Amino acid sequence: MKIQTPGLIIKETNIGENDKLLVIITKDHGIIRAFADGVRRMKSKNSAATSLLCYSDFTLYQNGDTYKVGHSAPIEMFFDLRYNLEELSLAQYFCEMAMKLTPEEFEPTEILRLLLNSLYFLTNKTKPINIVKAVTELKLISLAGFMPNLTGCAACGEDSAFRFSYSEGCLFCLRCGAEVKDSTVLSPTVLAAMRHIIYSDFSKIYSFEIPEKDAELLSLITEKYVSVQSEYKFKTLDFYKSIKL
């Protein structure tokens, strides 16, 4: 069976001397693992479009559970990311999150859209890197089924000053949350940013600005929330953090 779909390569593994196994997050068919024969040869017509972080049009051939790349043409290669190790490592973290958090048999149209938007902002440097990281983390974990409840105190409904519980994924007012462990007090600015990322229209999730200090705290909170909810240690995140030291 032949499948034609755009998709973003979120992982590549070299096989033998000339081949690759690609993990592609596609617009219409979820996450697909496809063999790309001969693409490591310099003269391969599919070489340019089958590299990590390339967004390409693919013609895939399915035989049972196996997919092979027949033809590919690049749409956007995000090539400039390869010149900045910090940005490249963060992009790889986004890809690892997508692989880990995207449910099976799930058509991740919005996850793909989120990744493409985030890679665009990383490449063009039009948003602070902490904001790009925080938006991607919080929106992706929400799309994967772990959206936190940020409407008010989960115990009494009060809408005032809050603590955010990483394990419960909700807010507690300072009175109700006095004994809640593994939580962080949120400033009004950080809470407003989190609500914006989760509840605003998809096209507007990046349309906010906050001071650098708040952006750093937001990034730490979203990072920890992803870690607690996924119960997974992302190796690409560890590498990204080592680059920043």
Disulfide bonds with the S-S distance in Angstrom:
none
